[in-house]
Amino acid sequence: MKLPIDFKERVRNSFGTEGEVWLASLEEQVNYCAEHWGLTIKQPVHNLSYNYVTNVVDSRQTPYMLKLEVPNMDCLNEMETLRIYNGHGCAQLVKADRERGVMLLERIIPGQILCDLSDEEKVVQVFITVWRNLRCDLPEDCDVPIITDWVVSLEEYQKQHRYKDGDLPNERVQQALRYFRELQETTETLGLLHGDLHHENILYSQERGWLAIDPKGVGGDPCFDLVQFMLNHLMEKPNPKALLRYRVERICELLVLDKKRVLKAAIAMSMLYACWFVEDKDSAWIERLQCAQWFNEFLEETVR
């Protein structure tokens, strides 16, 4: 099996020896799925990231997507989330093999991604529709992490820089941790969040409208699921701060949400993303920190 060099490097860098073993077994895994699930393998997607995704058809020539992941907790969380969503607002999970980390998924046709739309108002409205369609309470028996589990990275960062700022200002880190606790303690009901709901993870289906793909799966206040979209495709725009303000205003208006609560969630998540980028030695932390500071300015304006 011929795999893109950059795809193999990403897998090795992210998963180490486990990723190396997975890459070596990938062709066998694909052939196993083809045989046991009665599939004909077609072309893989052109933008492989950390998972192997390929077009397939069954014996009736019905098209699907076959997705293979390194079988770890992130993979199991995605499967569990898709199982609970059951196709409401997202691609339908058809079959899954938990041990192998393999999913057979509905193929979204034509599959236009949300960032292909140029009208920002239309983009926001589509996002809101998908966000609403995904909303569901977190089942008691659902085995996915809670948002506070994600916050461990930020807590560890704070411990390492207790007496002196690192790349991220201590004041802003402490503020983010405070808002995470506040929102979790005051939320009416924990929701099952997508966890990575942005433009590239929202695709158009001719049959079912706009649908989400690739959920991470995490329990938390629904406001946390707004932030990734607000930050995405922002800094390349002529006036990113104005666009960010527009997204906040329109989302709060159309969803009738408490703006202060949304902004607190936005500050918290922006700082968590910044922390992850710092850990990965990715300079994108600078942009996330800037967004957190803008969100804080918007919040201060609401309390004057």
MARFI-321613 format. One record per atom (N, C-alpha, C): residue number from 1; atom name; x, z, y. Coordinates in steps of 0.1 Angstrom, whole numbers. Layout:
MARFI-321613
vexke;tiba;east;up;north
NUM;CA;X;Z;Y
...
//
This chain:
MARFI-321613
vexke;tiba;east;up;north
1;N;8;0;-12
1;CA;0;0;0
1;C;9;0;12
2;N;7;-10;21
2;CA;14;-11;33
2;C;8;-3;44
3;N;15;7;50
3;CA;9;16;60
3;C;17;15;73
4;N;11;15;85
4;CA;18;15;97
4;C;28;26;98
5;N;40;22;104
5;CA;51;32;105
5;C;47;44;113
6;N;40;41;125
6;CA;36;52;134
6;C;26;62;127
7;N;17;56;119
7;CA;8;64;111
7;C;15;74;102
8;N;25;69;94
8;CA;32;77;85
8;C;40;88;92
9;N;46;84;104
9;CA;53;94;111
9;C;45;105;116
10;N;33;102;121
10;CA;23;112;126
10;C;19;122;115
11;N;17;116;103
11;CA;13;125;92
11;C;24;134;88
12;N;36;128;87
12;CA;48;136;83
12;C;50;147;93
13;N;50;144;106
13;CA;52;154;116
13;C;42;165;117
14;N;29;161;114
14;CA;19;171;115
14;C;17;180;102
15;N;20;174;90
15;CA;17;181;78
15;C;29;183;69
16;N;41;179;73
16;CA;53;182;66
16;C;53;176;52
17;N;58;185;43
17;CA;59;181;29
17;C;45;177;23
18;N;35;185;27
18;CA;21;182;22
18;C;17;168;26
19;N;20;164;38
19;CA;17;151;43
19;C;25;140;36
20;N;37;143;32
20;CA;46;133;25
20;C;40;131;11
21;N;35;142;4
21;CA;29;141;-9
21;C;16;133;-8
22;N;8;136;3
22;CA;-4;129;4
22;C;-2;114;7
23;N;8;110;15
23;CA;10;96;17
23;C;14;89;4
24;N;22;96;-4
24;CA;27;90;-16
24;C;16;87;-26
25;N;5;95;-25
25;CA;-6;95;-35
25;C;-18;87;-29
26;N;-17;81;-17
26;CA;-28;76;-10
26;C;-34;63;-17
27;N;-25;55;-22
27;CA;-30;43;-28
27;C;-38;46;-41
28;N;-33;56;-48
28;CA;-40;61;-61
28;C;-53;67;-57
29;N;-54;74;-46
29;CA;-66;81;-42
29;C;-77;70;-38
30;N;-72;60;-31
30;CA;-82;50;-27
30;C;-87;42;-39
31;N;-78;40;-49
31;CA;-83;33;-61
31;C;-92;42;-69
32;N;-89;55;-69
32;CA;-98;64;-77
32;C;-112;63;-71
33;N;-113;64;-57
33;CA;-126;64;-51
33;C;-133;50;-54
34;N;-126;40;-53
34;CA;-132;26;-56
34;C;-138;26;-70
35;N;-131;31;-80
35;CA;-135;31;-94
35;C;-147;40;-96
36;N;-146;53;-91
36;CA;-156;63;-94
36;C;-168;62;-86
37;N;-167;56;-74
37;CA;-179;55;-65
37;C;-184;41;-64
38;N;-178;32;-72
38;CA;-183;18;-72
38;C;-181;11;-59
39;N;-169;11;-54
39;CA;-167;6;-40
39;C;-157;-6;-41
40;N;-159;-15;-32
40;CA;-149;-26;-30
40;C;-142;-23;-17
41;N;-129;-22;-17
41;CA;-121;-18;-5
41;C;-119;-30;3
42;N;-122;-29;16
42;CA;-119;-39;26
42;C;-108;-35;35
43;N;-108;-40;48
43;CA;-97;-37;57
43;C;-98;-23;63
44;N;-86;-16;64
44;CA;-86;-3;71
44;C;-88;-5;86
45;N;-92;5;93
45;CA;-94;4;107
45;C;-80;2;114
46;N;-80;-4;125
46;CA;-67;-8;132
46;C;-60;4;139
47;N;-67;15;141
47;CA;-62;26;149
47;C;-61;39;141
48;N;-54;38;130
48;CA;-52;50;121
48;C;-45;60;129
49;N;-49;73;128
49;CA;-43;84;135
49;C;-36;93;125
50;N;-44;103;120
50;CA;-39;113;111
50;C;-46;112;97
51;N;-57;103;97
51;CA;-64;101;85
51;C;-64;86;81
52;N;-67;83;68
52;CA;-67;69;64
52;C;-82;66;63
53;N;-86;56;71
53;CA;-100;52;72
53;C;-101;37;69
54;N;-109;33;60
54;CA;-110;19;56
54;C;-125;15;54
55;N;-128;2;57
55;CA;-141;-4;54
55;C;-143;-6;39
56;N;-154;-3;34
56;CA;-157;-5;20
56;C;-172;-10;19
57;N;-175;-16;8
57;CA;-189;-19;4
57;C;-192;-15;-10
58;N;-205;-11;-12
58;CA;-208;-7;-26
58;C;-213;-20;-34
59;N;-219;-17;-46
59;CA;-223;-28;-54
59;C;-234;-37;-48
60;N;-241;-31;-39
60;CA;-252;-38;-32
60;C;-247;-45;-19
61;N;-234;-44;-17
61;CA;-228;-49;-4
61;C;-232;-42;8
62;N;-236;-29;6
62;CA;-239;-20;17
62;C;-226;-15;23
63;N;-224;-17;36
63;CA;-211;-13;42
63;C;-210;2;45
64;N;-199;8;42
64;CA;-196;22;45
64;C;-182;23;50
65;N;-178;36;54
65;CA;-165;39;58
65;C;-160;49;48
66;N;-148;47;43
66;CA;-141;56;34
66;C;-130;63;41
67;N;-131;76;42
67;CA;-122;84;50
67;C;-114;94;41
68;N;-101;93;41
68;CA;-92;102;33
68;C;-84;110;43
69;N;-84;123;40
69;CA;-76;133;49
69;C;-67;141;40
70;N;-57;147;46
70;CA;-49;157;39
70;C;-59;169;36
71;N;-61;172;23
71;CA;-72;182;20
71;C;-68;196;24
72;N;-71;200;37
72;CA;-69;213;42
72;C;-82;219;48
73;N;-81;230;55
73;CA;-93;236;61
73;C;-99;227;71
74;N;-92;220;79
74;CA;-98;211;89
74;C;-107;201;82
75;N;-102;195;71
75;CA;-110;186;64
75;C;-123;192;58
76;N;-122;204;53
76;CA;-133;211;47
76;C;-143;214;58
77;N;-138;218;70
77;CA;-147;221;81
77;C;-155;209;86
78;N;-148;197;86
78;CA;-155;185;89
78;C;-166;182;79
79;N;-163;183;67
79;CA;-173;180;56
79;C;-185;190;58
80;N;-182;203;60
80;CA;-193;212;61
80;C;-202;209;73
81;N;-196;206;84
81;CA;-203;203;96
81;C;-212;190;95
82;N;-206;180;89
82;CA;-214;168;86
82;C;-226;171;76
83;N;-223;179;67
83;CA;-234;183;57
83;C;-245;189;64
84;N;-242;199;74
84;CA;-253;206;81
84;C;-260;197;91
85;N;-252;189;98
85;CA;-258;180;108
85;C;-268;170;101
86;N;-264;166;89
86;CA;-272;157;80
86;C;-277;144;87
87;N;-268;138;95
87;CA;-271;126;101
87;C;-278;127;115
88;N;-282;139;119
88;CA;-289;141;132
88;C;-278;140;143
89;N;-278;129;150
89;CA;-269;127;161
89;C;-255;123;157
90;N;-253;121;144
90;CA;-239;118;140
90;C;-240;109;128
91;N;-228;103;124
91;CA;-228;95;112
91;C;-231;103;99
92;N;-239;97;90
92;CA;-243;104;78
92;C;-232;105;68
93;N;-230;117;63
93;CA;-221;119;51
93;C;-229;115;39
94;N;-223;105;31
94;CA;-230;100;19
94;C;-225;107;7
95;N;-212;108;5
95;CA;-205;115;-6
95;C;-193;122;-1
96;N;-188;132;-8
96;CA;-176;139;-5
96;C;-169;145;-17
97;N;-156;145;-17
97;CA;-148;151;-27
97;C;-139;161;-20
98;N;-143;174;-21
98;CA;-136;184;-14
98;C;-121;186;-18
99;N;-119;185;-31
99;CA;-105;187;-36
99;C;-96;176;-32
100;N;-101;164;-31
100;CA;-93;152;-27
100;C;-93;150;-12
101;N;-102;156;-5
101;CA;-103;154;9
101;C;-108;140;13
102;N;-118;135;6
102;CA;-123;122;7
102;C;-138;122;11
103;N;-142;114;20
103;CA;-156;113;24
103;C;-160;98;25
104;N;-172;96;20
104;CA;-179;83;22
104;C;-189;84;33
105;N;-188;76;43
105;CA;-196;78;55
105;C;-204;66;59
106;N;-215;68;65
106;CA;-223;57;71
106;C;-214;49;80
107;N;-215;36;79
107;CA;-207;27;88
107;C;-216;24;100
108;N;-211;27;112
108;CA;-218;25;124
108;C;-216;11;130
109;N;-226;3;130
109;CA;-225;-11;134
109;C;-233;-14;146
110;N;-228;-20;157
110;CA;-215;-26;158
110;C;-203;-16;160
111;N;-206;-4;164
111;CA;-195;6;166
111;C;-189;6;179
112;N;-195;1;189
112;CA;-190;1;203
112;C;-187;16;207
113;N;-176;18;213
113;CA;-173;32;217
113;C;-177;35;231
114;N;-180;47;234
114;CA;-186;50;247
114;C;-177;47;259
115;N;-164;47;257
115;CA;-155;44;268
115;C;-155;29;272
116;N;-162;21;264
116;CA;-164;7;267
116;C;-174;5;279
117;N;-182;14;281
117;CA;-192;13;292
117;C;-185;17;305
118;N;-188;9;316
118;CA;-181;11;329
118;C;-189;20;338
119;N;-202;20;336
119;CA;-211;28;345
119;C;-211;43;342
120;N;-205;51;350
120;CA;-203;65;347
120;C;-216;72;345
121;N;-226;69;353
121;CA;-239;75;351
121;C;-245;73;338
122;N;-244;60;333
122;CA;-248;57;320
122;C;-240;64;309
123;N;-227;65;311
123;CA;-219;72;302
123;C;-223;87;300
124;N;-225;93;312
124;CA;-229;107;312
124;C;-243;109;304
125;N;-252;100;307
125;CA;-265;101;301
125;C;-264;99;286
126;N;-256;90;281
126;CA;-254;88;267
126;C;-248;101;261
127;N;-238;106;267
127;CA;-231;118;262
127;C;-241;129;261
128;N;-250;131;271
128;CA;-260;142;271
128;C;-269;140;259
129;N;-274;128;257
129;CA;-283;125;246
129;C;-277;129;232
130;N;-264;125;230
130;CA;-257;129;218
130;C;-255;144;217
131;N;-251;150;228
131;CA;-249;165;228
131;C;-262;172;224
132;N;-273;167;229
132;CA;-286;174;226
132;C;-289;172;211
133;N;-287;159;206
133;CA;-291;156;193
133;C;-283;164;183
134;N;-271;168;186
134;CA;-262;176;177
134;C;-265;191;177
135;N;-273;196;187
135;CA;-275;210;188
135;C;-282;216;176
136;N;-276;226;170
136;CA;-283;234;160
136;C;-276;247;159
137;N;-284;257;155
137;CA;-278;271;153
137;C;-268;271;142
138;N;-258;280;143
138;CA;-248;281;132
138;C;-255;289;121
139;N;-256;282;109
139;CA;-262;289;97
139;C;-253;301;93
140;N;-260;311;88
140;CA;-253;324;84
140;C;-243;321;73
141;N;-245;312;65
141;CA;-236;309;53
141;C;-227;298;56
142;N;-226;294;69
142;CA;-217;282;73
142;C;-202;287;73
143;N;-194;281;66
143;CA;-180;285;65
143;C;-171;277;74
144;N;-173;278;87
144;CA;-164;271;97
144;C;-159;282;107
145;N;-148;280;113
145;CA;-142;290;123
145;C;-152;292;135
146;N;-150;303;141
146;CA;-156;306;154
146;C;-147;303;165
147;N;-152;300;177
147;CA;-143;295;188
147;C;-132;306;191
148;N;-135;318;188
148;CA;-125;329;191
148;C;-114;328;181
149;N;-116;321;169
149;CA;-105;319;160
149;C;-95;309;166
150;N;-100;299;174
150;CA;-91;290;180
150;C;-83;296;191
151;N;-89;307;197
151;CA;-82;313;209
151;C;-70;321;205
152;N;-67;323;192
152;CA;-55;329;188
152;C;-42;323;195
153;N;-42;310;196
153;CA;-31;303;202
153;C;-28;308;216
154;N;-39;310;224
154;CA;-38;315;238
154;C;-34;329;238
155;N;-39;337;229
155;CA;-35;351;228
155;C;-20;353;225
156;N;-15;344;215
156;CA;-1;345;212
156;C;8;340;224
157;N;3;330;231
157;CA;10;326;243
157;C;11;337;253
158;N;0;344;255
158;CA;0;355;265
158;C;10;366;261
159;N;11;369;248
159;CA;21;379;243
159;C;35;375;245
160;N;38;362;243
160;CA;51;357;245
160;C;56;357;260
161;N;46;356;269
161;CA;49;355;283
161;C;43;367;291
162;N;43;379;285
162;CA;36;390;291
162;C;41;394;305
163;N;54;393;307
163;CA;60;398;319
163;C;65;386;329
164;N;64;374;324
164;CA;68;363;333
164;C;61;350;329
165;N;56;343;339
165;CA;49;330;336
165;C;58;321;328
166;N;52;314;318
166;CA;58;303;312
166;C;54;290;319
167;N;52;280;311
167;CA;46;268;317
167;C;32;270;323
168;N;25;279;317
168;CA;11;282;321
168;C;11;295;329
169;N;5;296;340
169;CA;4;308;348
169;C;-4;319;340
170;N;2;331;340
170;CA;-4;342;333
170;C;-18;345;338
171;N;-20;343;351
171;CA;-33;346;358
171;C;-44;337;352
172;N;-40;324;350
172;CA;-50;315;345
172;C;-52;317;330
173;N;-42;321;322
173;CA;-43;324;308
173;C;-53;336;306
174;N;-50;346;314
174;CA;-59;358;313
174;C;-73;355;317
175;N;-75;347;327
175;CA;-88;343;331
175;C;-95;336;319
176;N;-88;327;313
176;CA;-94;319;302
176;C;-98;328;290
177;N;-90;338;287
177;CA;-93;347;276
177;C;-105;355;280
178;N;-106;359;292
178;CA;-117;367;297
178;C;-130;359;296
179;N;-130;347;299
179;CA;-142;338;299
179;C;-146;335;284
180;N;-136;333;275
180;CA;-140;331;261
180;C;-147;343;256
181;N;-142;355;259
181;CA;-149;368;254
181;C;-163;369;261
182;N;-164;366;274
182;CA;-176;368;281
182;C;-187;359;275
183;N;-184;346;273
183;CA;-194;336;269
183;C;-198;339;255
184;N;-189;343;246
184;CA;-192;346;232
184;C;-201;358;231
185;N;-199;368;240
185;CA;-206;381;239
185;C;-220;379;245
186;N;-222;369;254
186;CA;-235;368;261
186;C;-243;356;257
187;N;-238;348;247
187;CA;-246;336;243
187;C;-258;341;235
188;N;-269;334;237
188;CA;-281;337;230
188;C;-281;335;215
189;N;-275;324;211
189;CA;-274;320;197
189;C;-261;312;195
190;N;-253;316;185
190;CA;-241;308;182
190;C;-246;294;177
191;N;-240;283;182
191;CA;-243;270;177
191;C;-232;265;169
192;N;-235;255;160
192;CA;-225;247;153
192;C;-221;236;162
193;N;-209;237;167
193;CA;-204;228;177
193;C;-196;216;170
194;N;-196;205;176
194;CA;-188;193;172
194;C;-173;197;173
195;N;-170;202;184
195;CA;-156;206;186
195;C;-146;196;192
196;N;-150;183;193
196;CA;-142;173;198
196;C;-150;161;203
197;N;-160;164;211
197;CA;-170;155;215
197;C;-166;148;228
198;N;-160;136;226
198;CA;-156;128;238
198;C;-159;113;235
199;N;-155;105;245
199;CA;-159;91;245
199;C;-155;83;232
200;N;-143;85;227
200;CA;-139;78;215
200;C;-146;83;202
201;N;-153;94;203
201;CA;-160;99;191
201;C;-175;98;192
202;N;-179;89;201
202;CA;-193;85;203
202;C;-194;70;202
203;N;-201;65;191
203;CA;-202;51;188
203;C;-217;46;188
204;N;-219;34;191
204;CA;-232;28;191
204;C;-236;22;178
205;N;-248;26;173
205;CA;-254;20;161
205;C;-266;12;166
206;N;-267;-1;161
206;CA;-278;-9;165
206;C;-291;-3;159
207;N;-290;3;147
207;CA;-302;9;141
207;C;-306;23;146
208;N;-296;31;150
208;CA;-299;45;153
208;C;-294;50;167
209;N;-289;40;175
209;CA;-285;44;188
209;C;-271;51;188
210;N;-268;58;198
210;CA;-254;64;199
210;C;-253;76;190
211;N;-241;77;183
211;CA;-239;87;173
211;C;-225;92;174
212;N;-223;105;170
212;CA;-210;111;170
212;C;-203;109;157
213;N;-190;109;157
213;CA;-182;109;145
213;C;-171;120;146
214;N;-165;122;135
214;CA;-153;131;134
214;C;-154;145;140
215;N;-164;153;136
215;CA;-165;166;141
215;C;-154;175;136
216;N;-150;185;144
216;CA;-140;195;139
216;C;-148;206;132
217;N;-160;210;138
217;CA;-168;220;133
217;C;-163;234;137
218;N;-170;240;146
218;CA;-167;254;151
218;C;-179;261;156
219;N;-180;274;155
219;CA;-192;281;160
219;C;-189;286;174
220;N;-199;285;183
220;CA;-197;290;196
220;C;-208;287;205
221;N;-206;291;218
221;CA;-216;288;228
221;C;-216;273;230
222;N;-228;267;231
222;CA;-229;252;233
222;C;-222;247;245
223;N;-220;255;255
223;CA;-213;250;267
223;C;-198;246;264
224;N;-192;252;254
224;CA;-179;248;250
224;C;-178;233;246
225;N;-189;228;241
225;CA;-189;214;235
225;C;-191;204;246
226;N;-191;208;259
226;CA;-192;199;270
226;C;-179;195;276
227;N;-169;203;273
227;CA;-156;202;281
227;C;-148;190;277
228;N;-146;188;265
228;CA;-137;177;261
228;C;-141;163;267
229;N;-154;161;268
229;CA;-159;149;274
229;C;-156;149;289
230;N;-158;160;296
230;CA;-155;161;310
230;C;-141;158;314
231;N;-132;161;305
231;CA;-117;159;307
231;C;-112;146;303
232;N;-120;139;295
232;CA;-115;126;289
232;C;-116;115;298
233;N;-106;106;298
233;CA;-106;94;307
233;C;-108;98;321
234;N;-100;107;325
234;CA;-102;113;339
234;C;-90;109;348
235;N;-78;112;343
235;CA;-66;111;352
235;C;-62;97;355
236;N;-67;87;348
236;CA;-64;73;351
236;C;-73;68;362
237;N;-83;75;366
237;CA;-93;71;376
237;C;-87;73;390
238;N;-92;65;400
238;CA;-87;66;413
238;C;-88;80;420
239;N;-99;87;417
239;CA;-101;100;423
239;C;-106;110;412
240;N;-97;115;403
240;CA;-101;123;392
240;C;-108;136;395
241;N;-104;142;406
241;CA;-111;154;410
241;C;-126;152;413
242;N;-128;141;421
242;CA;-142;138;425
242;C;-150;134;412
243;N;-144;127;403
243;CA;-151;123;391
243;C;-154;136;382
244;N;-145;145;382
244;CA;-147;157;374
244;C;-158;165;380
245;N;-159;166;393
245;CA;-170;173;400
245;C;-183;166;397
246;N;-183;153;397
246;CA;-195;145;394
246;C;-200;148;380
247;N;-191;148;371
247;CA;-195;151;357
247;C;-201;165;355
248;N;-195;175;362
248;CA;-200;188;361
248;C;-214;189;367
249;N;-215;183;379
249;CA;-228;184;386
249;C;-239;177;378
250;N;-237;165;373
250;CA;-247;157;366
250;C;-250;164;353
251;N;-241;169;345
251;CA;-243;175;333
251;C;-252;188;335
252;N;-248;196;345
252;CA;-256;208;347
252;C;-270;205;352
253;N;-271;194;360
253;CA;-284;190;365
253;C;-293;185;354
254;N;-288;176;346
254;CA;-296;169;336
254;C;-299;178;324
255;N;-291;188;321
255;CA;-293;197;310
255;C;-299;210;315
256;N;-300;212;328
256;CA;-306;224;334
256;C;-298;236;329
257;N;-285;236;331
257;CA;-276;246;327
257;C;-271;254;339
258;N;-267;267;336
258;CA;-261;275;346
258;C;-247;270;349
259;N;-245;265;362
259;CA;-232;259;365
259;C;-220;269;364
260;N;-222;281;367
260;CA;-212;291;366
260;C;-207;293;351
261;N;-217;293;342
261;CA;-214;294;328
261;C;-206;282;323
262;N;-211;270;327
262;CA;-204;258;323
262;C;-190;258;328
263;N;-188;262;341
263;CA;-174;261;346
263;C;-165;272;340
264;N;-170;283;336
264;CA;-162;293;329
264;C;-158;288;315
265;N;-167;281;308
265;CA;-164;274;296
265;C;-153;264;298
266;N;-154;256;309
266;CA;-145;245;312
266;C;-131;251;315
267;N;-130;262;322
267;CA;-117;268;325
267;C;-111;273;312
268;N;-119;279;304
268;CA;-114;285;291
268;C;-109;274;282
269;N;-117;264;280
269;CA;-112;253;271
269;C;-101;245;276
270;N;-101;242;289
270;CA;-89;235;295
270;C;-76;242;293
271;N;-76;255;294
271;CA;-64;263;292
271;C;-60;264;277
272;N;-70;264;269
272;CA;-67;263;254
272;C;-61;250;251
273;N;-66;239;256
273;CA;-60;226;254
273;C;-46;225;259
274;N;-44;231;271
274;CA;-31;231;277
274;C;-21;239;269
275;N;-26;250;263
275;CA;-17;258;254
275;C;-13;250;242
276;N;-23;243;236
276;CA;-20;235;224
276;C;-9;224;227
277;N;-11;218;239
277;CA;-1;207;243
277;C;13;213;245
278;N;13;225;251
278;CA;26;232;253
278;C;33;234;239
279;N;25;239;230
279;CA;30;241;216
279;C;36;229;210
280;N;29;217;213
280;CA;33;205;207
280;C;44;198;215
281;N;48;204;226
281;CA;58;199;235
281;C;53;185;241
282;N;41;185;244
282;CA;34;173;250
282;C;31;176;265
283;N;36;167;274
283;CA;35;170;288
283;C;21;169;293
284;N;11;165;284
284;CA;-3;164;288
284;C;-8;178;292
285;N;-1;189;289
285;CA;-5;202;294
285;C;-6;203;309
286;N;2;195;316
286;CA;1;195;331
286;C;-12;191;336
287;N;-18;180;329
287;CA;-31;175;333
287;C;-42;185;330
288;N;-41;192;319
288;CA;-51;201;315
288;C;-51;214;324
289;N;-39;218;328
289;CA;-37;229;337
289;C;-43;225;351
290;N;-41;213;355
290;CA;-46;208;368
290;C;-62;208;367
291;N;-67;204;356
291;CA;-82;204;355
291;C;-87;218;355
292;N;-80;228;349
292;CA;-85;242;349
292;C;-85;247;363
293;N;-75;243;371
293;CA;-74;247;385
293;C;-86;241;393
294;N;-89;229;391
294;CA;-100;222;397
294;C;-113;229;394
295;N;-115;232;381
295;CA;-127;239;376
295;C;-128;253;383
296;N;-117;259;385
296;CA;-117;272;391
296;C;-121;271;406
297;N;-117;260;413
297;CA;-121;258;426
297;C;-136;256;427
298;N;-141;248;418
298;CA;-156;245;417
298;C;-163;259;415
299;N;-158;267;406
299;CA;-164;280;404
299;C;-164;289;416
300;N;-153;289;423
300;CA;-152;297;435
300;C;-162;293;446
301;N;-165;280;446
301;CA;-175;274;456
301;C;-189;279;453
302;N;-192;281;440
302;CA;-205;285;436
302;C;-208;300;439
303;N;-198;308;442
303;CA;-200;322;444
303;C;-197;326;458
304;N;-195;317;467
304;CA;-192;320;481
304;C;-206;323;488
//
